[in-house]
Amino acid sequence: MAKKIFDSLDDLGRFSEPALMILISLAEGPKHGYAMTQDIEAMSGLKLGPGTLYGAIARLEECEWIEPLPAEDRRRPYKLTNAGQKVLRARLQSLRTVTRIGQARLAEN
Amino acid sequence: MTAQRLVRFYPRQWRERYGDEFVQVVGEENLTTQQTVDILAGAVDAWISPSVRASVRSSAAGNASGGAAMIQQLKMKCATSTPQYTTKDGLISAGVLIATTIVLLALGIAANRQGYPTLGETLKGVAFPASMMVSMQFWLLKGQPTRVQTFLVMVPLAFLVAISYLATKI
């Protein structure tokens, strides 16, 4: 069977939105889980549950879009990898396009 | 209920990899219902998702044995999360699903005719969902450890049969 390489956040199914939020949060710099949830809530109003957060972190790690740094006092920070930046840029570009089209269609009415 | 308790529902390798930081994120205080449900759903995901299991395995290998394992870890890509079942597995699973459903329905009808209406109705009621659960080990649960397969099939199955039996009897 041909091997499938994930190259888009859409491949993460229901975890794609939490994963996007995590990537955006880490674009600012390395953060541990608690700091990510606080940042994501402040930025988007989305409160990620711990099960969802770590489900998304595990998938992002497996895809090598984020990587763990040495633990600090039982808290392990994560940082965005180059591949993660690339995926995030692609997704944000796609969202920009969708937003532009949506706004243009609304303006027509 | 605290995170310390709920984290026990996650696989051992997952706990070794994420357990400490997970509890740190959640804190020691009692959880809300929403958090509890989210954590339990995460536990089910950690047991059955090939992608999460692969991530935890590769992290554990890297932590455990240094250089060689790190190289192995670097070789592991998202490809490892490709579902392990093939078209053939899907067909086998469908066959098991159909055959088990027919057998259970036939047994239910036979039990009714032999004068065991409660047993008969129970068998007919659980025929499809029970067959679905039994067939899972040929596709969704393929590649999982035997005890995980047994747990994820037998526990819901026992629960389903008990509920169906009680509902029929009342």
Interface residues (C-beta under 8 A of the other chain):
Chain A: M1 K3 K4 I5 F6 D11 H32 G33 Y34 T37 G49 P50 G51 T52 L53 Y54 G55 I57 A58 R59 E61 E62 C63 E64 P68 A71 R74 R75 R76
Chain B: A3 W14 Y18 D20 E21 F22 Q24 V25 V26 Q34 Q35 V37 D38 I39 L40 A41 G42 A43 D45 A46 S49 S51 V52 A54 S55 V56 S58 S59 M76 K77 C78 A79 T80 S81 T82 T86
